[in-house]
Amino acid sequence: MSEHLTHLTLADQFFRDQGSAGGSGELSTILNRVTLAARMIANTVLRAGLHGNLGKTGGVNVQGEEVKELDVISNEIFEEVFDRTPVVAAIASEEKDDVHYYSEDVQRGKYVLLHDPLDGSGNVDINGSMGTIFSIYRRKDVERPASLADFLRQGHEQVAAGYMLYGPATLFVYSVGGTVNGFTLDRSVGAFFLTHPNIRIPEGKGSYAVNEANEGKWDDKTRAMVRAFREGTTDCGKRSARYVGALVADFHRTLVQGGVYMYPGEVQKPNGKLRLLYEAKPLAFIARQAGGHASTGRMPILDVQAEELHQRTPLYIGSTGDVEEIERRLRG
């Protein structure tokens, strides 16, 4: 190992230490498999242009979105990484219509996993940032085979959640409750090292992120709320505008620098675009553990009871003060 890395904590050691402090050794196994998937996807993204994997498949996913080759490859990586992992009974993906159940010998595993395999895949053609989002739930009844009910849960029931960001560096950020910690991949040794311990969302500064090209689709309250952030007339103070167009990248900036990310519902589509189980709830779990807040604009994301596997929701997430002001303006 390089001399300059000897003072840093390896991710797998960090997972083990959390387990010995009262966490689950089985959960550590799952997190290690997630980091394996992250390394594989990061390498795939890095080499996509060389291997001709930048295009579209010609199909659409369950969301009605055009599927890129990298979406398919990333989804397959997750399915393969968790194949024959006895503690995971099933996984669900934003890219697949239905739950992927593993063979009967692991159907009674204690956990299920949900994931958005490659958020922001539309940025691949411009060498932009992309990411992966994941969420882990402990099953309530392991005496029966896994079922859809294991996935349709409240956000508070998550036992772990996190994301990977594939940018200039590959980052892995996660929480099992209590704290949020971030790790950076050193490609020379193929391992994640703890570089961002105990992340907290700053209050009273940062930026607002929203696709303002959608303004004509919003209701009057939403337009007025976003205008207040744009003009700096909010009670929480001036916020600069920043928007990457990849949820993970925009959320990571908000997590580190403060402010708020918004994806409002629309008059014709009040439930918005983002997926409750694959995107909103995992990131809401991270935000809560980092001292922030996430809301539909009317209620906390973590309080929303999932009713469908691909349910959508508006999302306002970031510093607590910023999100609470949005709630006051939208409810008023």
Secondary structure as UniProt FT lines:
FT   HELIX           3..5
FT   TURN            6..7
FT   HELIX           11..20
FT   TURN            21..22
FT   HELIX           25..46
FT   HELIX           48..51
FT   STRAND          56..60
FT   TURN            62..63
FT   STRAND          66..68
FT   HELIX           69..81
FT   TURN            82..84
FT   TURN            86..87
FT   STRAND          88..93
FT   TURN            94..95
FT   STRAND          100..101
FT   HELIX           104..106
FT   TURN            107..108
FT   STRAND          111..119
FT   HELIX           121..126
FT   STRAND          130..138
FT   TURN            142..143
FT   HELIX           148..150
FT   HELIX           155..157
FT   STRAND          158..166
FT   STRAND          170..175
FT   STRAND          181..186
FT   TURN            187..190
FT   STRAND          191..196
FT   STRAND          207..209
FT   HELIX           212..217
FT   HELIX           220..231
FT   TURN            235..236
FT   STRAND          240..241
FT   HELIX           247..257
FT   STRAND          259..263
FT   TURN            270..271
FT   STRAND          274..275
FT   HELIX           276..280
FT   HELIX           281..289
FT   TURN            290..291
FT   STRAND          293..295
FT   HELIX           301..303
FT   TURN            309..310
FT   STRAND          312..313
FT   STRAND          315..318
FT   HELIX           320..331
//
